[in-house]
Structures are given as structure tokens and as C-alpha cells.
Amino acid sequence: MFARLRSDIQCILERDPAARSTWEVVTCYPGLHAVWLHRPAHWCWTHGFKWLGRFISHMARWLTGIEIHPGATLGERVFFDHAMGTVVGETAEIGDGCTIYQGVTLGGTSLYKGTKRHPTLGKDVVVSAGAKVLGGFVVGDGAKIGSNAVVIKPVPAGATAVGIPARIIPSKSGESADVTEAHPKFQAYGITQEDDPLSQAMRSLIDNAAGQEHQIALLWQAIEKLSLAQKDCVPVDAAKTECFEAEKLNQLVGK
């Protein structure tokens, strides 16, 4: 039991640069208190003391601002960072090493009791501020949910989900750095360098247009050489130089 408590504290010290000491984490982190209070509530719920489990979770909500249903399952080293207004549903499952920020909802879309209504998060998943994950599907290991995203379908391992409704950005080469690295680097709020599919699409279009202009310029230069050799006239408005500002446009879309 004490090893698990130390693990709860250590994961916060590793992921939050604002955490300066163990004492500060133990006394001033409501996310830690919510996890600790959830454990007796979950024990009561699974051992038939339903009302007592709900009452403990209700008190935890009042004390921390984080609502975790006593039926929900939490893994090891789960960190609720700030997490005011976060709601975790009854059949939700949160894997080891997950990080959940403020305003997150792990909710359900079904009204049928006894069914899997809420999402399952794999290991090391990051759910950013304001995100809503709705439904009884799986979010794979190492996945990231962007801020304010509304996720209504499964997310593959290592992928990133952003937007409303969420668009899925697959991991590169089918692998996730968060899953495959021996010592993965934690990314606060799930921020990555390439987390916007629209920006990726715009960059691809810009690069394609720049490539086409370069090819056209080369063709006109070749035509000019042939025309001079044959003493033919070359149009004065031929696009023999490149003027497409690809680098500037890429900077505007966030490259």
C-alpha cells in the first residue's frame, strides 16, 4: 500500500514542474486527494456498499472539484492535473500513467444500465483540458486527446485526436514514440509539434505548389535555351523564376 502511495506522489513530481516537494504534493494537490478518496469508494462499491461508495465519492467531489464515480476503475500513477470540473463515469477505465486535465468528461451516450457506457483509456494517455470522450470505446496506449476535442470513436495507440468532432492523426509509421521509447518523454496537455491535421494538409498543399512552380521554372529555362540556340522568340512573360513564398506560408500555418 505504501509503495502505491509513493508512486502516486512520484508521478506528480515527475509530470508537474510546479511541484516542489512531497509535502506540497500531499497537502495541496486535489488530484491526488481525489485518487486517494476514490479507492475506498471503489472498494465499497465493488463489495456491495453502494450508498457508502457514492457518499464517499460525493464528499470527494465537494472537497476536490473532481467527480469520479465509485464504479470507475483507475490504474497506477494516474494524475489529475488541476482537473477542476472533471467527470469520470461509472464504467470508465483509466489505465496506468494517464494524465487528465481540468474540465474533462469521460462520459457515456447510452442509457442502458449494466452496459459498457464509458470509455477505456489505455496506458499513458493524455486527455487535455476541456476534452469530452463519449462512449464505450477504447483510447489506445500513448494516445493524446487535444484540448476541447469531442471524441466519439476509438483512438488508435499513439494517435492524436483533435477538433469537434475529433479528427484522428495516426502515429508516424504506425508506431508511437510514447509507447515504444524505453523512457518516454511526457508532453504536458498532449501538445505535439504536429497536432493539427488541417495544418498538415495546408503544408502539403504549399509544398506541392512550390514544387510545381520550381518544375515550371526549370521547363521555361530549358525552353529559353533551346529558343536561343534556334534563334526563336521566347515570351517575355515566361515564368522563368520562382516567386512562390512557400517558407513564409508554412510559417503562417505553423510549420
Residue pairs with C-beta under 8 A, 6 or more apart in sequence:
4 76
5 36
7 76
7 77
8 32
8 35
8 36
8 77
9 22
9 25
9 26
9 32
10 77
11 77
11 78
11 79
11 97
12 19
12 25
12 29
12 31
12 32
12 79
13 19
13 22
13 25
14 186
15 79
15 81
15 99
15 186
15 188
16 79
16 81
19 25
19 29
25 32
26 32
30 63
30 64
30 65
30 66
30 80
30 83
30 84
31 64
31 66
31 79
31 80
31 81
31 82
31 83
32 80
33 60
33 63
33 64
34 60
34 64
34 66
34 68
34 80
34 83
35 74
35 78
35 80
37 56
37 57
37 59
37 60
37 63
37 64
38 57
38 60
38 68
38 70
38 72
38 74
39 74
40 56
41 52
41 53
41 54
41 56
41 57
41 60
41 68
41 70
42 53
42 70
42 71
42 72
42 73
42 74
43 53
44 50
44 52
44 53
44 56
44 70
45 53
45 54
45 70
45 71
46 71
50 70
53 70
53 71
54 70
56 70
57 67
57 68
57 69
57 70
60 66
60 67
60 68
61 67
61 68
64 83
65 83
65 84
65 85
65 86
66 80
66 83
66 84
66 85
66 86
66 88
67 86
67 87
67 88
68 74
68 88
69 88
69 89
69 90
69 92
71 90
71 91
72 88
72 89
72 90
72 91
72 92
72 93
72 94
72 106
72 118
73 92
73 93
73 94
74 94
75 93
75 94
75 95
75 96
75 97
75 98
75 123
76 96
76 97
77 96
77 97
78 94
78 96
78 97
78 98
78 99
78 100
79 98
79 99
79 100
80 86
80 100
81 99
81 100
81 101
81 102
82 101
82 102
82 129
83 100
83 101
83 102
83 104
84 102
84 103
85 102
85 103
86 100
86 101
86 102
86 103
86 104
86 105
87 104
87 105
87 106
87 107
88 94
88 106
88 118
89 106
89 107
89 108
89 117
89 118
90 108
90 117
90 118
91 108
91 115
91 116
91 117
91 118
91 136
92 106
92 118
92 119
92 120
92 121
93 118
93 119
93 120
93 121
94 100
94 106
94 121
94 125
95 120
95 121
95 122
95 123
95 124
95 125
95 141
96 123
96 124
97 123
97 124
98 121
98 123
98 124
98 125
98 126
98 127
99 125
99 126
99 127
99 186
100 127
101 127
101 128
101 129
101 130
101 131
101 147
101 189
102 129
102 130
103 129
103 130
103 131
104 127
104 128
104 129
104 130
104 131
104 132
104 133
105 131
105 132
105 133
105 134
106 118
106 119
106 121
106 127
106 133
107 118
107 132
107 133
107 134
108 117
108 118
108 134
108 135
108 136
109 117
109 134
109 135
109 152
110 117
110 136
115 136
116 136
117 135
117 136
118 135
118 136
119 133
119 134
119 135
119 136
119 137
119 138
119 139
119 151
120 136
120 137
120 138
120 139
121 127
121 133
121 139
122 138
122 139
122 140
122 141
122 142
122 143
122 157
123 141
123 142
124 141
124 142
124 178
124 179
124 184
125 139
125 140
125 141
125 142
125 143
125 144
125 145
126 143
126 144
126 145
126 187
126 189
126 190
127 133
127 145
127 190
128 144
128 145
128 146
128 147
128 148
128 149
128 189
128 190
128 191
129 147
129 148
129 189
130 147
130 148
131 145
131 146
131 147
131 148
131 149
131 150
131 151
132 149
132 150
132 151
133 139
133 145
133 151
134 150
134 151
134 152
135 152
135 153
137 153
137 154
138 154
138 155
139 145
139 151
139 154
139 155
139 161
140 154
140 155
140 156
140 157
140 158
140 159
141 157
141 158
141 176
141 178
141 179
142 157
142 158
142 171
142 176
142 177
142 178
142 179
142 184
143 155
143 156
143 157
143 158
143 159
143 160
143 161
143 176
144 159
144 160
144 161
144 178
144 187
144 190
144 192
144 195
145 151
145 155
145 160
145 161
145 166
145 190
146 160
146 161
146 162
146 163
146 166
146 190
146 195
147 189
147 190
148 164
149 161
149 162
149 163
149 164
149 166
150 163
150 164
150 165
150 166
151 161
151 165
151 166
152 165
152 166
153 166
153 168
155 161
155 166
155 168
156 168
156 170
156 171
157 171
157 176
157 179
158 170
158 171
158 175
158 176
158 177
158 178
158 179
159 168
159 169
159 170
159 171
159 176
160 168
160 169
160 190
160 192
160 195
161 167
161 168
161 169
162 169
162 195
162 196
162 197
163 197
167 197
169 194
169 195
169 197
169 200
171 177
177 184
177 185
178 184
178 187
194 200
196 254
199 253
199 254
199 255
202 249
202 253
203 250
203 253
203 255
206 246
206 249
206 250
206 253
207 246
207 250
209 244
209 246
210 242
210 244
210 246
213 239
213 242
213 243
213 244
214 242
216 239
217 239
217 240
217 241
217 242
220 238
220 239
220 240
221 240
223 234
223 238
224 234
224 238
224 240
226 232
227 233
227 234
228 234
